[in-house]
Amino acid sequence: MYANAGGVTVSYFEWLKNLSHVRFGRMGKRFETTAYNRILQAVESATGKRFSEKERKGMVRGADEIDLVNSGLEETMATAYNQIREVWKNNPKIPDLRTAAFVSAIDKVASSYMELGIFP
């Protein structure tokens, strides 16, 4: 169930990308590259040593779409696992992580319903 959630998460990212009609990273990549170049220039100025072109290219590269998707996926899955683990550890009646995942999901749905005034 948890592994399947990773695929669903990436599908969600793709859906967001399609809604906006803009590639992930398109807005920030050039900004990041320029900012990293400025940092490298400051280091070079302070140390009096120059980076090779190969080193410079490796360090100033902004995030590509795959980098952003992987980063978002890692953050989402790590947060989800930590939430599931907390539910499991805080309730001795829950026998395993699978059950804890179900409890966590049901709690989130219930919270959403409460916020929307749907339940009770």
ChimeraX attribute file (.defattr): number of C-alpha atoms within 10 A of each C-alpha:
attribute: neighborCount
match mode: 1-to-1
recipient: residues
	/A:1	8
	/A:2	14
	/A:3	8
	/A:4	8
	/A:5	14
	/A:6	15
	/A:7	12
	/A:8	13
	/A:9	16
	/A:10	16
	/A:11	12
	/A:12	12
	/A:13	17
	/A:14	14
	/A:15	12
	/A:16	14
	/A:17	13
	/A:18	12
	/A:19	9
	/A:20	9
	/A:21	9
	/A:22	11
	/A:23	13
	/A:24	21
	/A:25	17
	/A:26	13
	/A:27	10
	/A:28	12
	/A:29	17
	/A:30	15
	/A:31	12
	/A:32	16
	/A:33	17
	/A:34	14
	/A:35	14
	/A:36	17
	/A:37	17
	/A:38	13
	/A:39	13
	/A:40	17
	/A:41	17
	/A:42	12
	/A:43	14
	/A:44	13
	/A:45	11
	/A:46	9
	/A:47	9
	/A:48	9
	/A:49	10
	/A:50	13
	/A:51	13
	/A:52	9
	/A:53	9
	/A:54	8
	/A:55	10
	/A:56	15
	/A:57	13
	/A:58	10
	/A:59	14
	/A:60	19
	/A:61	15
	/A:62	20
	/A:63	18
	/A:64	14
	/A:65	14
	/A:66	11
	/A:67	13
	/A:68	14
	/A:69	18
	/A:70	12
	/A:71	12
	/A:72	15
	/A:73	19
	/A:74	13
	/A:75	12
	/A:76	15
	/A:77	16
	/A:78	12
	/A:79	12
	/A:80	17
	/A:81	15
	/A:82	11
	/A:83	15
	/A:84	22
	/A:85	17
	/A:86	14
	/A:87	20
	/A:88	21
	/A:89	15
	/A:90	10
	/A:91	10
	/A:92	9
	/A:93	10
	/A:94	15
	/A:95	11
	/A:96	14
	/A:97	17
	/A:98	15
	/A:99	15
	/A:100	22
	/A:101	21
	/A:102	14
	/A:103	16
	/A:104	19
	/A:105	14
	/A:106	12
	/A:107	12
	/A:108	12
	/A:109	12
	/A:110	15
	/A:111	13
	/A:112	13
	/A:113	13
	/A:114	12
	/A:115	10
	/A:116	9
	/A:117	9
	/A:118	9
	/A:119	10
	/A:120	6
